């Protein structure tokens, strides 16, 4: 089944555009998890159990697992397997992108080793650096377009005839031969989400930044459209009741759909 079909099915099943980012920081985990043999997986397991009826996807950021070495990577694999057992898709937030043979290796890692259903990639090196990911026709490829960090203005607004982020969106639309492309656009840029959606057509748009980063939830939902995937991480993971927080955010989004 293609990623976009998995996504549509999860959106319909849970009536949700919410994606939960599994960005685990051992320094913030309660003691009850640290006492176990695999605190990262145990924490993720509890989050997934509490939120799986309110989300359309999960998005583990590989950096939060890589920094713990082999242990972290093992926990990531176990986490992805557990999400699949719950019948939900996984977007691996890895922001890969390199010369062709290196991207081949990165794509194989994301899709064959970690078994992610989609991955985030950086388009800076051009089409040949993204093509190895696109060749996995059943998998999703979310291309960085307009990000929510403070330094986005250094490059993403530059351009001759139009801002670079619009050029990226147009290229990704051209690359979408297999129907497996998507874009990453920060929730802190609602007006630009509206513009990008016009370019992107029916492609999924991954929208991080509605939680701790303070993005505009209402406009992200309205402008992101039916294939918006709206991510929240810390605001759910480290809340007093992650399940209740996920449900609250899911229900709030649905008011604007």
Secondary structure as UniProt FT lines:
FT   HELIX           3..14
FT   STRAND          18..22
FT   HELIX           26..28
FT   HELIX           31..34
FT   HELIX           39..51
FT   TURN            52..53
FT   STRAND          57..61
FT   HELIX           63..66
FT   TURN            67..68
FT   HELIX           69..85
FT   TURN            86..87
FT   STRAND          89..96
FT   HELIX           100..108
FT   HELIX           109..113
FT   STRAND          118..121
FT   TURN            124..125
FT   HELIX           127..134
FT   TURN            137..138
FT   STRAND          140..146
FT   HELIX           150..154
FT   TURN            155..157
FT   HELIX           164..175
FT   TURN            177..178
FT   STRAND          181..185
FT   TURN            187..188
FT   HELIX           190..200
FT   TURN            201..202
FT   STRAND          204..208
FT   TURN            212..213
FT   HELIX           217..224
FT   TURN            226..227
FT   STRAND          228..232
FT   HELIX           234..237
FT   HELIX           242..256
//
